[in-house]
Amino acid sequence: MILVRNNLKKIRTERGLSLGKLASQTKLSKTTLSLIESGYSDPRLSTVFKLCKVLNLQVEDIFPFMN
């Protein structure tokens, strides 16, 4: 899911968050986040909701094709 990987990394870096800091805030592993960002893994819906909550985003921000 290329859009998720590009948007997640872009949003994370724009906010000055390291992979470790986002992992800690979401209670997800750095490996999981890295796999999502690199496109090797598609996030579960529960993961997307965790990311949205921590990053104060709407699902549409991570999946721009929904707009």
Secondary structure, 3 states (H helix, E strand, C coil): CHHHHHHHHHHHHHCCCCHHHHHHHHCCCHHHHHHHHHCCCCCCHHHHHHHHHHHCCCHHHHCHHHC
